[in-house]
Amino acid sequence: MAVDIIVCIKQVLNPEHFSKISLDPVTKTINREGIPVITNPWDKNALEEGLRIRERFSGKVVVLSMGPPQTRKSLEEALAMGADEAFLLCDRAFAAADTLATAYTLARGVQKIGHFDLVLCGNETVDSGTGQVGPQLAQFLGITCITSVKEISFEEERKLIVKRGLERGHMKVKVELPALLAVGQEINKPRLITAFGIMQAAETDIAVWGCEDIGAELDSIGVKGSPTRIVETFQHRPKRKGKIMTGSPEEMVKKTIEKLREMGGLI
Ligand SMILES: Cc1cc2nc3c(=O)[nH]c(=O)nc-3n(C[C@H](O)[C@H](O)[C@H](O)COP(=O)(O)OP(=O)(O)OC[C@H]3O[C@@H](n4cnc5c(N)ncnc54)[C@H](O)[C@@H]3O)c2cc1C
């Protein structure tokens, strides 16, 4: 049995540099200039899972991303990890998309790629982090969607048993392919990139598709296709004063207790 897999990966702002992020007071958007980017960590888990399924059953692992030209770097990284093909959806008309327009654009990309059995996404991203794109994409594709996936096993050909996380435990669900699974970070540990992988990636072309290539409706992409409007943004500025205690651990605990008593926080 061969399983053809499409993995959606998003390039995100590196969380280690979030403190440098500022908001444009006029456009109310994030000033992204100069902030380093990485591949969304959950998406690397999704890719790792795709590669493991391919190793077991054969088939193809294709990576797909919508983003500006620099997103190519994340796709190159995915190819170096072992993906077979990579597609970048890149067009000025896609810019400033909300999650619905993003999911629509990705769905058009998936349909243009053609045959697939399984779509894998991250459960959420580290920057916008809505967790909406996976379920919306499944809806556009008309396939089953399972989120918070912690484990995937094959019961029989085209029938999976998926363990999904709940607040206090987990549940197991049976799902038939085709399906979209949004995976959590506990599912696996993504493999490291090898020198051979980098060499192979360098030989693989990354196809870049614009609005016309995927036959996207102009009213459904970018700002026009985004029903969400940002009406206000604000930066969190802590109002509370911090106090740093010094001394040995015992002294610091004593001082903290005294201070809390003084302030009426402890009786
Ligand atoms: C009104 C509005 C305006 C916005 N304007 C902008 C803007 O100008 N510029 C901007 O960069 N962002 C903008 N955003 C954020 C943008 O909508 C999100 O970055 C994008 O839709 C993905 O949402 P998310 O990060 O919450 O994804 P989630 O739903 O948390 O992602 C889940 C999974 O979906 C997949 N996925 C998500 N996005 C992509 C992608 N692009 N390509 C491939 N796979 C993907 C990944 O597998 C990911 O792990 C805007 C959002 C809103 C609401």
The ligand as a Gaussian input file, in Angstrom:
#p B3LYP/6-31G(d) Opt

LIG

0 1
 C       -7.235000      39.987000       9.921000
 C       -5.961000      39.258000       9.862000
 C       -4.927000      39.781000       9.124000
 C       -3.742000      39.132000       9.055000
 N       -2.755000      39.691000       8.335000
 C       -1.603000      39.055000       8.227000
 C       -0.536000      39.629000       7.477000
 O       -0.658000      40.711000       6.932000
 N        0.612000      38.940000       7.365000
 C        0.769000      37.717000       7.975000
 O        1.844000      37.102000       7.843000
 N       -0.198000      37.164000       8.713000
 C       -1.365000      37.799000       8.854000
 N       -2.350000      37.250000       9.590000
 C       -2.097000      35.981000      10.205000
 C       -2.458000      34.903000       9.233000
 O       -3.842000      34.810000       9.094000
 C       -1.975000      33.617000       9.777000
 O       -0.573000      33.692000       9.814000
 C       -2.342000      32.438000       8.905000
 O       -3.673000      32.489000       8.488000
 C       -2.129000      31.163000       9.612000
 O       -2.823000      31.174000      10.836000
 P       -2.177000      30.556000      12.114000
 O       -0.752000      30.949000      12.179000
 O       -3.064000      30.895000      13.265000
 O       -2.241000      29.018000      11.760000
 P       -2.763000      27.769000      12.615000
 O       -4.190000      27.548000      12.316000
 O       -2.358000      27.880000      14.055000
 O       -1.864000      26.681000      11.879000
 C       -2.110000      25.301000      11.937000
 C       -1.337000      24.614000      10.846000
 O       -1.822000      25.001000       9.556000
 C       -0.744000      24.998000       8.605000
 N       -0.547000      26.357000       8.085000
 C       -0.923000      27.542000       8.620000
 N       -0.557000      28.559000       7.834000
 C        0.086000      28.007000       6.770000
 C        0.717000      28.533000       5.606000
 N        0.771000      29.836000       5.368000
 N        1.271000      27.672000       4.735000
 C        1.231000      26.327000       4.965000
 N        0.660000      25.772000       6.046000
 C        0.091000      26.597000       6.933000
 C        0.490000      24.518000       9.370000
 O        0.591000      23.133000       9.267000
 C        0.164000      24.924000      10.802000
 O        0.886000      24.213000      11.775000
 C       -3.548000      37.899000       9.723000
 C       -4.597000      37.368000      10.482000
 C       -5.786000      38.039000      10.557000
 C       -6.869000      37.450000      11.389000

